[in-house]
Amino acid sequence: MNVLIVYAHPEPKSLNGSLKDFALKRLQDAGHAVQVSDLYAMQWKASLDANDSIERQANERFFPSRESKHAFENGLQSADIAREQGKLMWADAVILQFPLWWFSMPAILKGWVERVYAYGLAYGVGEHSDARWGERYGEGKFAGKRAMLMVTTGGWESHYSPRGINGPMDDVLFPIQHGILYYPGFDVLPPFVVYRTSRIDEENYGAVRDALGQRLDDLWTTKPIPFRQQNGGAYAIPALTLRDDLVPDRVGFAAHVE
Ligand SMILES: Cc1cc2nc3c(=O)[nH]c(=O)nc-3n(C[C@H](O)[C@H](O)[C@H](O)COP(=O)(O)OP(=O)(O)OC[C@H]3O[C@@H](n4cnc5c(N)ncnc54)[C@H](O)[C@@H]3O)c2cc1C
């Protein structure tokens, strides 16, 4: 199988750096082909702007989605974007690895998503009608591929528990797992999270590594998070609200998980 690790930490000697090296070796030893996009090492350009097209469609006002569609359809994307898209299409599984920074991914990784997820590739795919609202949330160009987050946090596990002050980790990660991964079609595996990283030392690092190793060994057999398919009948179209008779007492993020 082909695995792409998109890795966002500026320091190779960090905990994230160690875990990335470990993951790479573990996957390779298991016979998988692995590519790593080490965003800081690549000096990845984080900001989406008019320079992302080799040839602009119009020279006046910059319309991000329109330019993205035009560049994607006509082979006019800048080379760094096209290269990352090639890796995505090559991969059977994608791992996004990052330290949680301000309750989300580091800006450089968000910028990777914004620029690589072109119109026509990750969004704006499929027909909109009374029965379907594009190919997204369970359908799309990345359907059949698996994705998993590898995240480290300063906060304790209890801080991210169902009644923890930071909000439940499932909620914190929902915009990434449901919005960035499930939306274009990935099957999203439960995340691998390392909490309270300041407590990691030589002694307990082994346990973290072993737990990660097990998750990597199980990459092809772990059950994905059962997010509800958009076009499977659970949602009214085009309002895209969950049918009234389905879990009527549940609201918010949790309602979108079967
Ligand atoms: C801008 C910013 C925003 C943040 N926002 C949040 C937030 O919203 N929520 C939150 O919970 N946290 C937040 N944090 C904390 C952040 O998530 C953690 O600092 C980060 O996850 C730690 O990962 P690291 O790879 O940088 O760890 P490091 O600091 O590199 O390492 C952590 C510990 O692991 C040890 N270690 C590293 N490698 C090894 C090894 N090979 N063997 C044994 N021990 C090792 C180190 O000695 C250290 O004690 C934020 C931090 C920053 C800088």
Ligand as a Chemical Component Dictionary entry (heavy atoms), coordinates in Angstrom:
data_LIG
# 
_chem_comp.id                   LIG 
_chem_comp.type                 NON-POLYMER 
_chem_comp.pdbx_formal_charge   0 
_chem_comp.three_letter_code    LIG 
# 
loop_
_chem_comp_atom.comp_id 
_chem_comp_atom.atom_id 
_chem_comp_atom.alt_atom_id 
_chem_comp_atom.type_symbol 
_chem_comp_atom.charge 
_chem_comp_atom.model_Cartn_x 
_chem_comp_atom.model_Cartn_y 
_chem_comp_atom.model_Cartn_z 
_chem_comp_atom.pdbx_ordinal 
LIG C1  C1  C 0 1.703  28.118 19.215 1  
LIG C2  C2  C 0 1.311  26.987 20.108 2  
LIG C3  C3  C 0 -0.022 26.738 20.353 3  
LIG C4  C4  C 0 -0.404 25.666 21.159 4  
LIG N1  N1  N 0 -1.736 25.410 21.321 5  
LIG C5  C5  C 0 -2.129 24.329 22.038 6  
LIG C6  C6  C 0 -3.519 24.005 22.158 7  
LIG O1  O1  O 0 -4.396 24.664 21.615 8  
LIG N2  N2  N 0 -3.841 22.919 22.910 9  
LIG C7  C7  C 0 -2.907 22.149 23.519 10 
LIG O2  O2  O 0 -3.281 21.160 24.178 11 
LIG N3  N3  N 0 -1.584 22.428 23.405 12 
LIG C8  C8  C 0 -1.177 23.490 22.676 13 
LIG N4  N4  N 0 0.162  23.756 22.512 14 
LIG C9  C9  C 0 1.142  22.770 23.023 15 
LIG C10 C10 C 0 1.593  21.845 21.890 16 
LIG O3  O3  O 0 0.519  21.074 21.414 17 
LIG C11 C11 C 0 2.712  20.926 22.366 18 
LIG O4  O4  O 0 3.810  21.765 22.712 19 
LIG C12 C12 C 0 3.142  19.947 21.284 20 
LIG O5  O5  O 0 2.098  19.047 21.003 21 
LIG C13 C13 C 0 4.338  19.150 21.733 22 
LIG O6  O6  O 0 4.837  18.433 20.627 23 
LIG P1  P1  P 0 6.379  18.607 20.198 24 
LIG O7  O7  O 0 6.655  17.646 19.097 25 
LIG O8  O8  O 0 6.665  20.045 19.953 26 
LIG O9  O9  O 0 7.036  18.086 21.547 27 
LIG P2  P2  P 0 8.488  18.412 22.184 28 
LIG O10 O10 O 0 8.390  19.689 22.956 29 
LIG O11 O11 O 0 9.554  18.290 21.169 30 
LIG O12 O12 O 0 8.617  17.198 23.177 31 
LIG C14 C14 C 0 7.723  16.958 24.258 32 
LIG C15 C15 C 0 8.426  16.081 25.268 33 
LIG O13 O13 O 0 8.779  14.858 24.667 34 
LIG C16 C16 C 0 10.141 14.560 24.908 35 
LIG N5  N5  N 0 10.686 13.842 23.754 36 
LIG C17 C17 C 0 10.778 14.276 22.486 37 
LIG N6  N6  N 0 11.316 13.327 21.693 38 
LIG C18 C18 C 0 11.556 12.269 22.502 39 
LIG C19 C19 C 0 12.134 10.986 22.301 40 
LIG N7  N7  N 0 12.544 10.596 21.100 41 
LIG N8  N8  N 0 12.243 10.150 23.349 42 
LIG C20 C20 C 0 11.816 10.531 24.553 43 
LIG N9  N9  N 0 11.261 11.737 24.831 44 
LIG C21 C21 C 0 11.161 12.589 23.812 45 
LIG C22 C22 C 0 10.813 15.917 25.082 46 
LIG O14 O14 O 0 11.973 15.811 25.851 47 
LIG C23 C23 C 0 9.733  16.697 25.793 48 
LIG O15 O15 O 0 9.773  16.506 27.169 49 
LIG C24 C24 C 0 0.583  24.828 21.745 50 
LIG C25 C25 C 0 1.930  25.119 21.539 51 
LIG C26 C26 C 0 2.306  26.169 20.729 52 
LIG C27 C27 C 0 3.768  26.445 20.495 53 
# 
loop_
_chem_comp_bond.comp_id 
_chem_comp_bond.atom_id_1 
_chem_comp_bond.atom_id_2 
_chem_comp_bond.value_order 
_chem_comp_bond.pdbx_ordinal 
LIG C1  C2  SING 1  
LIG C2  C3  SING 2  
LIG C2  C26 DOUB 3  
LIG C3  C4  DOUB 4  
LIG C4  N1  SING 5  
LIG C4  C24 SING 6  
LIG N1  C5  DOUB 7  
LIG C5  C6  SING 8  
LIG C5  C8  SING 9  
LIG C6  O1  DOUB 10 
LIG C6  N2  SING 11 
LIG N2  C7  SING 12 
LIG C7  O2  DOUB 13 
LIG C7  N3  SING 14 
LIG N3  C8  DOUB 15 
LIG C8  N4  SING 16 
LIG N4  C9  SING 17 
LIG N4  C24 SING 18 
LIG C9  C10 SING 19 
LIG C10 O3  SING 20 
LIG C10 C11 SING 21 
LIG C11 O4  SING 22 
LIG C11 C12 SING 23 
LIG C12 O5  SING 24 
LIG C12 C13 SING 25 
LIG C13 O6  SING 26 
LIG O6  P1  SING 27 
LIG P1  O7  DOUB 28 
LIG P1  O8  SING 29 
LIG P1  O9  SING 30 
LIG O9  P2  SING 31 
LIG P2  O10 DOUB 32 
LIG P2  O11 SING 33 
LIG P2  O12 SING 34 
LIG O12 C14 SING 35 
LIG C14 C15 SING 36 
LIG C15 O13 SING 37 
LIG C15 C23 SING 38 
LIG O13 C16 SING 39 
LIG C16 N5  SING 40 
LIG C16 C22 SING 41 
LIG N5  C17 SING 42 
LIG N5  C21 SING 43 
LIG C17 N6  DOUB 44 
LIG N6  C18 SING 45 
LIG C18 C19 SING 46 
LIG C18 C21 DOUB 47 
LIG C19 N7  SING 48 
LIG C19 N8  DOUB 49 
LIG N8  C20 SING 50 
LIG C20 N9  DOUB 51 
LIG N9  C21 SING 52 
LIG C22 O14 SING 53 
LIG C22 C23 SING 54 
LIG C23 O15 SING 55 
LIG C24 C25 DOUB 56 
LIG C25 C26 SING 57 
LIG C26 C27 SING 58 
# 
